[in-house]
């Protein structure tokens, strides 16, 4: 029904639930997802047996139920309650610590959650209605993309959890149980097709937790926010310490540093508004968007040259990029490209809410910002990346992101498009996050070579905005075909094989979201 669950990459879970049912060699395991923690085991070695004691295999699993041979079923009675329903035979399992439990199947038995009386027929019917309603909202896509789109649409639903006072979409229940800043924006792009109110909530969840100085947090989670380095888990600090600054002997600074994500909030707001115009929403968020935009210039431009920098690797979203091998502070071309584009979107929002004067000033700022970026960072063949003022000698897909502005002079835009179409980036599975022929290229290491859907999505949008509709369409087509054929919605893909990179998580929110949005826009056929 809708999508088949393999109980490995695609566990049995439910919208709003932190419980996951997974298949292992010795039976089923029920685990609970928690922020910055391994999956916590609720029970393991769940086995259903017939009257003669024979273990019965799982014969099918979909969003509604896990079904065993003989008719027993696992069902979600509500997001916190998992029940086992059946007549005849028995079931056994183990609790954490090894305590054994068993039950004779005589109806509906609560495995996890508060005790209560449940009727299997009603539980099953309610689950069926929930999922039918959700899949009825899925946008239409070409037939060759329908199967993967259904998987993506299911992924978006099950990653929705109550967090930070709203229903937020987490990146993955496998280790990413919070609402990350730019993930939320990509999620909103997909949700606008079905539920603009839910899409707006992803944005409002971030803005609800805006800091007094205008900064938006990196993460909103169960215990608050992550907004500076003192909030980071020790494991993250250790991982960053392995590579940040190793190219020149520098390391992470000792003091607290703000941590956020790239400035794409106004971009997402405008996309949602275009899908479902809501002037009151624009008026509500506009002042907060302005403060968030200004923060980059007042708090993240340490040399005061008007071209803000990332002060921490996490603020770029590209945590393990070789850009950070040169130090913890860097200015790749994407950041100022996003800010230029955001000024244009703030102008659109200002116009929509009747602030014509402010709209004109935002357009002027976008133009002046671009002129400064061209004068200071364009060297005739490409945009330079700096780390603490010194050149970074690594070529990444971020070098092409000024296309996203849609404002580049024709000759500059054409040079970037030629670079993208060159063998450095245009393989069978574009776009590698580090150039194929760069010494730092690694096809499987996070942000050191693999294809990421958000990079491809933003580049395709920038190509179209810059007048290269054909290249944009081809990039979208190849991206859709890669995801369709790879088997799942992964965090990132090997750009040489198009397969899942070994350390990439599955069921990844923004991959699902952006695949849906791309699929809703066209076919993989040339």
C-alpha positions in Angstrom: 0.0 0.0 0.0 1.5 3.3 -1.2 5.1 2.2 -0.3 6.7 -1.0 0.7 8.7 -0.9 4.0 11.8 -3.1 4.2 12.2 -2.5 7.9 15.9 -1.6 7.5 16.2 1.6 5.5 12.4 2.2 5.8 11.3 1.2 9.3 7.7 0.9 10.4 6.9 4.2 12.1 4.2 6.9 12.2 3.8 10.6 11.8 4.4 12.1 15.3 6.0 9.0 16.7 9.6 8.4 17.9 9.2 4.7 17.7 10.7 2.6 14.9 10.2 -1.1 14.1 13.3 -2.7 12.5 14.0 -6.1 11.2 17.0 -8.0 12.6 18.2 -11.6 12.3 16.7 -12.7 15.6 13.3 -10.9 15.2 12.0 -7.4 15.2 13.4 -4.6 17.3 11.4 -1.6 18.5 13.6 1.5 19.1 13.0 5.1 20.2 14.7 8.0 18.4 16.2 10.7 20.6 18.1 13.9 20.0 21.9 13.4 19.6 21.7 9.8 20.9 21.8 6.3 19.4 18.4 4.7 19.0 17.2 3.5 22.4 15.9 0.0 22.5 12.3 -0.4 23.7 12.2 -4.2 23.0 14.1 -6.7 20.9 13.8 -10.2 19.5 10.1 -9.9 18.9 8.9 -13.1 17.3 5.4 -14.3 16.5 4.7 -18.1 16.6 1.9 -20.3 15.6 0.2 -22.8 17.9 2.9 -25.3 17.3 5.7 -22.9 18.2 7.0 -22.3 14.7 8.3 -18.7 14.2 6.2 -16.9 11.6 7.9 -14.6 9.1 6.9 -11.0 8.3 5.1 -11.3 4.9 4.6 -7.6 4.2 5.0 -4.1 5.7 3.6 -0.8 4.6 2.7 2.5 6.4 -0.5 0.9 7.9 0.8 -2.4 9.3 3.5 -5.0 9.6 1.9 -8.3 8.8 3.0 -11.8 9.8 2.2 -15.1 8.2 -0.9 -16.3 9.9 -2.6 -12.9 10.2 -0.9 -11.2 13.2 -0.2 -7.5 12.7 1.8 -4.7 14.3 -0.2 -1.4 14.3 0.2 2.1 15.6 -2.9 2.9 17.8 -1.5 6.4 18.2 2.0 7.9 17.9 3.1 6.6 21.3 1.3 3.3 21.3 2.4 0.2 19.3 0.1 -2.8 19.4 0.3 -6.4 18.3 -3.0 -7.8 17.1 -3.8 -11.5 16.3 -5.9 -14.5 17.2 -4.1 -17.8 18.0 -0.4 -18.5 18.6 1.9 -16.4 20.7 4.5 -13.7 20.7 7.7 -13.3 22.7 10.3 -10.5 23.1 13.0 -9.2 25.4 13.1 -5.9 27.3 16.3 -3.8 27.7 18.5 -5.7 30.2 17.4 -9.1 28.9 14.0 -9.6 30.7 11.9 -12.0 28.6 8.2 -11.4 28.0 5.5 -13.4 26.1 1.8 -13.3 25.4 -0.9 -15.5 23.9 -2.4 -13.7 21.0 -6.1 -13.2 21.8 -6.8 -9.7 20.4 -5.0 -6.4 20.6 -1.9 -6.3 22.9 0.0 -3.1 23.8 3.8 -3.6 23.2 4.9 -0.1 23.8 2.9 2.8 25.2 0.3 3.3 27.9 -2.0 0.3 28.7 -5.4 0.6 27.2 -8.2 -1.3 25.4 -7.8 -1.2 21.6 -9.8 -3.0 18.9 -7.6 -4.1 16.0 -10.3 -3.4 13.3 -10.7 0.2 14.5 -6.9 0.8 14.8 -6.3 -0.6 11.3 -9.1 1.4 9.8 -7.9 4.6 11.4 -4.4 4.1 10.2 -5.7 3.4 6.7 -7.6 6.6 6.7 -4.6 8.6 7.9 -2.4 7.4 5.2 -5.0 7.6 2.5 -5.5 11.3 3.4 -1.8 12.0 3.3 -1.1 10.3 0.0 -4.1 12.0 -1.5 -2.1 15.3 -1.0 0.9 14.1 -3.0 1.5 16.2 -6.1 1.1 14.6 -9.5 4.4 13.4 -11.0 5.3 11.5 -14.2 4.7 7.8 -13.9 8.4 6.8 -14.0 8.9 8.9 -10.9 5.8 7.8 -9.0 7.3 5.0 -6.9 10.2 7.0 -5.6 7.9 10.0 -5.0 5.6 7.9 -2.9 8.6 6.8 -0.9 9.6 10.5 -0.5 6.1 11.5 0.5 6.0 8.8 3.1 9.4 10.0 4.4 8.1 13.5 4.9 5.1 12.3 6.9 7.0 10.0 9.2 9.7 12.7 9.9 7.1 15.1 11.3 7.4 15.3 15.1 6.2 17.8 17.8 9.3 19.9 18.4 9.7 23.5 19.6 6.0 24.1 20.0 5.0 23.1 16.5 5.0 20.1 14.2 8.5 20.1 12.8 10.0 17.9 10.1 13.3 16.4 11.3 16.0 15.4 8.7 15.9 11.7 9.8 14.9 9.6 12.7 18.2 7.9 12.3 20.3 10.4 14.2 18.9 13.8 13.3 16.1 14.3 15.7 15.8 18.1 15.7 14.7 20.8 13.3 17.9 22.0 11.5 17.7 25.5 10.0 18.1 25.1 6.3 16.7 21.6 6.3 13.4 23.2 7.5 13.5 25.5 4.6 13.9 22.7 2.0 11.2 20.8 3.8 8.8 23.8 3.5 9.5 23.9 -0.3 7.9 20.4 -0.6 5.2 20.8 2.0 3.9 23.9 0.2 2.4 21.5 -2.5 0.1 19.8 0.0 -0.2 21.9 3.2 1.0 25.5 3.0 0.1 25.9 6.6 2.5 23.1 7.6 5.1 24.6 5.3 4.8 27.9 7.0 5.1 26.2 10.4 8.6 24.9 9.4 9.7 28.5 8.9 7.9 29.9 11.9 9.5 27.3 14.1 12.9 28.8 13.3 11.7 32.4 13.6 10.0 31.5 17.0 13.5 30.8 18.3 15.3 33.8 16.8 18.0 35.2 19.1 17.8 38.8 20.4 20.5 39.9 18.0 18.7 38.5 15.0 20.6 35.3 14.6 18.6 32.2 13.7 19.7 29.1 15.5 21.3 26.1 13.8 19.0 23.6 15.4 15.7 23.6 17.4 15.5 20.5 19.5 13.8 18.9 22.5 15.9 20.8 25.0 16.2 24.2 23.4 18.4 25.4 20.6 21.9 25.0 19.2 23.1 28.5 18.4 26.8 28.6 19.4 29.7 26.2 19.8 29.2 25.8 23.5 25.9 24.0 22.6 27.6 21.4 20.4 27.9 17.8 21.5 31.4 16.7 22.3 31.4 14.2 19.5 30.8 17.0 17.0 33.7 19.0 18.4 36.0 15.9 18.2 35.0 15.3 14.6 35.6 18.9 13.6 39.0 18.8 15.3 40.1 16.0 13.0 40.2 18.2 9.9 39.5 21.9 10.6 42.7 23.9 9.9 44.9 20.9 9.2 46.1 22.3 5.9 47.9 25.2 7.6 48.1 24.2 11.3 45.2 26.2 12.6 42.3 24.8 14.7 38.9 25.7 16.1 38.9 28.8 18.3 38.6 28.3 22.0 35.8 30.8 22.7 32.1 30.6 21.8 31.3 31.1 18.1 27.8 31.6 16.8 26.4 28.7 14.7 23.6 29.1 12.2 22.9 28.0 8.6 23.0 29.8 5.2 20.5 32.6 4.7 17.7 31.1 2.6 14.8 31.9 4.8 13.3 34.7 2.7 13.7 32.4 -0.4 11.6 29.7 1.3 9.0 32.3 2.5 8.5 33.6 -1.0 8.2 30.1 -2.5 5.5 29.2 0.0 3.7 32.6 -0.6 3.8 32.0 -4.3 2.0 28.7 -3.8 -0.5 30.0 -1.3 -0.6 33.8 -1.0 -0.8 35.0 2.5 -0.1 38.6 3.1 -0.6 38.4 6.9 2.1 35.7 7.0 4.5 37.9 5.1 3.8 40.9 7.3 4.4 38.7 10.4 7.7 37.3 9.3 9.1 40.3 7.4 10.6 42.2 10.5 12.2 38.9 11.7 13.6 38.2 8.2 15.1 41.7 8.1 16.8 41.2 11.5 18.1 37.8 10.4 19.6 39.3 7.2 21.2 42.2 9.0 22.8 39.8 11.5 25.2 38.5 8.8 26.6 42.0 8.3 26.8 43.1 11.9 27.9 39.8 13.5 29.4 37.7 10.8 31.7 40.1 8.8 34.8 40.2 11.0 36.9 42.2 8.5 34.1 44.7 7.9 34.4 44.6 4.1 30.7 44.1 3.5 31.1 40.5 2.4 30.0 38.3 5.4 31.8 35.1 6.2 31.0 31.8 7.8 32.5 31.9 11.3 32.1 28.2 11.9 31.9 25.2 9.5 28.4 24.2 10.7 27.1 27.7 9.7 27.8 26.7 6.0 25.9 23.4 6.3 29.0 21.8 4.6 30.5 20.5 7.8 33.3 18.3 6.4 34.1 20.2 3.2 37.8 20.6 2.5 37.3 24.3 2.6 37.5 24.0 6.3 40.9 22.2 6.2 42.2 25.8 5.8 40.6 27.1 9.0 37.3 27.5 10.9 36.4 30.8 9.3 35.8 31.0 5.5 34.1 32.9 2.8 33.1 30.6 -0.1 31.1 32.3 -2.9 27.7 30.8 -1.9 27.2 32.9 1.3 27.2 36.3 -0.4 25.2 34.8 -3.3 22.5 33.8 -0.9 22.5 37.2 0.7 22.2 39.0 -2.6 19.3 36.8 -3.6 17.7 37.2 -0.1 17.8 41.0 -0.6 15.8 40.5 -3.8 13.2 38.3 -2.0 13.0 40.8 0.8 12.2 43.4 -1.8 9.4 41.1 -3.1 8.0 40.7 0.4 8.2 44.4 1.1 6.3 45.2 -2.1 3.6 42.6 -1.3 2.9 44.2 2.1 2.9 47.7 0.7 6.4 48.9 1.6 7.5 50.2 -1.8 10.3 52.4 -0.5 11.9 49.5 1.4 11.5 47.3 -1.6 13.5 49.8 -3.7 16.2 50.0 -1.0 16.5 46.2 -1.0 17.0 46.1 -4.7 19.7 48.7 -4.4 21.4 46.7 -1.7 21.3 43.6 -3.8 22.9 45.4 -6.7 25.6 47.1 -4.6 26.4 43.8 -2.9 26.9 42.0 -6.2 29.1 44.8 -7.5 31.3 44.4 -4.3 31.5 40.7 -4.7 32.5 41.0 -8.4 35.1 43.6 -7.6 36.7 41.8 -4.7 36.2 38.1 -5.5 36.0 37.6 -9.3 39.4 36.9 -10.8 38.4 36.6 -14.5 37.8 32.9 -14.5 36.0 32.2 -11.2 35.1 33.4 -7.7 37.7 33.0 -5.1 37.1 31.3 -1.7 39.0 32.9 1.2 39.8 31.5 4.7 40.7 34.3 7.2 41.6 36.4 4.2 43.9 33.8 2.5 43.0 31.9 -0.7 41.6 28.4 -0.3 43.1 26.1 -2.9 40.2 23.7 -3.4 37.5 23.8 -6.1 34.0 23.1 -4.9 30.4 23.3 -6.2 30.1 26.5 -4.1 32.3 28.3 -6.6 29.3 28.1 -9.0 26.6 29.3 -6.6 26.8 33.0 -7.7 24.5 31.8 -10.6 21.8 31.6 -7.9 21.6 35.4 -7.7 20.4 35.6 -11.3 22.2 39.0 -11.4 25.6 38.1 -12.9 26.9 39.9 -16.0 26.4 37.8 -19.0 30.1 36.9 -19.5 30.5 35.9 -15.9 27.4 33.7 -15.8 28.5 32.1 -19.1 32.0 31.3 -17.6 30.4 29.6 -14.6 28.0 27.6 -16.8 31.0 26.4 -18.9 32.8 25.4 -15.7 29.8 23.5 -14.6 29.6 21.7 -18.0 33.3 20.9 -18.0 34.7 17.5 -17.0 35.5 18.9 -13.5 31.8 18.8 -12.6 29.7 17.4 -15.4 30.0 13.6 -15.1 27.2 11.1 -15.5 26.0 12.0 -12.0 26.6 15.7 -11.5 27.3 17.8 -9.4 30.1 16.6 -7.2 30.6 18.9 -4.2 34.3 18.9 -4.9 35.6 18.9 -8.5 36.3 15.5 -9.9 39.9 16.5 -10.8 40.7 18.3 -7.5 43.2 16.5 -5.2 40.7 16.7 -2.3 38.0 14.8 -4.2 36.6 11.8 -2.4 33.4 10.3 -3.9 32.2 8.8 -0.6 33.2 11.3 2.1 30.6 13.8 3.3 30.8 17.1 1.4 34.2 16.1 -0.1 32.8 14.8 -3.4 29.3 13.2 -3.1 26.2 14.6 -4.8 23.8 16.4 -2.5 20.2 17.2 -3.7 20.1 20.7 -2.2 23.3 21.8 -4.0 21.9 20.5 -7.3 18.5 22.0 -6.6 19.9 25.5 -5.9 22.3 25.3 -8.9 19.5 24.3 -11.2 17.4 27.2 -10.0 20.3 29.5 -10.5 21.0 28.3 -14.0 17.4 28.9 -15.0 17.4 32.3 -13.4 20.7 33.1 -15.2 19.4 32.2 -18.6 20.6 28.6 -19.0 17.3 26.8 -19.0 18.6 23.9 -21.0 21.4 23.1 -18.6 19.1 23.5 -15.7 16.6 21.0 -17.2 19.4 18.5 -17.9 20.7 18.8 -14.3 17.3 18.3 -12.9 16.7 15.3 -15.2 20.0 13.6 -14.2 19.3 14.3 -10.6 15.9 12.7 -10.7 17.1 9.7 -12.6 20.0 9.1 -10.1 17.6 9.2 -7.1 15.0 7.1 -8.8 17.5 4.4 -9.7 19.6 4.3 -6.5 16.9 2.7 -4.3 16.3 5.3 -1.6 16.2 8.8 -0.3 19.7 9.1 1.0 21.7 11.9 2.5 24.1 12.0 -0.4 25.3 9.9 -3.4 28.6 8.7 -4.9 29.0 10.9 -8.0 30.9 8.2 -9.9 28.4 5.4 -9.4 25.1 7.2 -8.5 24.8 4.8 -5.6 24.3 5.6 -1.9 27.6 6.7 -0.3 28.5 4.2 2.5 28.1 6.6 5.4 25.0 8.5 4.2 21.9 8.1 6.3 18.6 6.9 4.8 15.2 8.4 4.9 16.7 11.9 4.7 14.2 14.7 4.8 15.5 17.3 2.4 16.4 14.6 -0.2 12.8 13.5 0.0 11.5 17.1 -0.1 13.5 18.3 -3.0 13.0 15.1 -5.0 9.2 15.7 -4.6 9.5 19.3 -5.8 11.7 18.3 -8.7 9.5 15.4 -9.7 6.4 17.6 -9.6 8.1 19.8 -12.2 9.0 17.3 -14.9 10.1 14.0 -16.3 13.5 12.2 -16.3 13.2 11.7 -20.0 15.4 14.0 -22.2 
